[in-house]
Amino acid sequence: MSTFPPIPALPLPSLAVVLPCRNEEGNVERTICESLALAPLCDELEVVVVDDGSTDGTRRVAEALRERDPRVRVIHNPVNLGYGGAVRRGFEATTADWVFLTDGDGQFDLGQLANFLSEASRSGRAAAIGFRMHRAEGPSRALNAWLWGRLVGLVFGFRYRDVDCAFKLLPGDFARMPAGRAWVSSGALISSEMLARADRAGLTFVELPVRHRPRVAGAAGGASLPVILRAFRELLSLAGTIRKGR
């Protein structure tokens, strides 16, 4: 049985927004500002930006905003650790009761979070995951995502509508992982690992629809061949880890 309490009614006592970023110079300022605008939803807010070895001006833009607002924290990975590596570092840096994971590319309208949290709190569940009503990247990415979701669902024994949707609300204690355990996925599989470990911990999710916006700057890297191959390699390894209860 889960030891995690259900999502409370607004305002949340404290909320951390985790923004993994790589080469998002043209998007990160807008995304940080949208994150800071979430302050009315909680008593205390922190925005944790993880610059995952960017080679453009992402770090410079994020640091400039940090200097203007102490609620912003910037973590810099000197080399690219991968999406999972960036998420892990962001989670570890949080201190809040609730952690909201989204991406630094600005493809989600964070203004949706107020209604999302209100619906989530009425569900009686301990966590919430969004599903994209329409993927802005087009039908081919939507098909690939559906196939991947079915594959990881078969491997781990769960079924969610949008496994990789970067609109997730988690209890802080779960995101930071209990002592003696750690997130192991360094790539895109981190999203599936969250759900697989949540199932084992008895952490119950409510799934809610969210809007997905087209990318306005930069280039997506999630469909590159190295990212896909890493995800398949990690899937085999993670399946064994989860079965052993680690």
Secondary structure by P-SEA (a helix, b strand, c coil): cccccccccccccbbbbbbbbccccccaaaaaaaaaaccccccbbbbbbbbcccccaaaaaaaaaaaacccbbbbbccccccaaaaaaaaaaaccccbbbbbbccccccccaaaaaaaaaaaccccbbbbbbccccccaaaaaaaaaaaaaaaaaaccccccccccbbbbccccccccccccccccccaaaaaaaaaaaaacbbbbbbbbbbbcccccccccccaaaaaaaaaaaaaaaaaaaacc
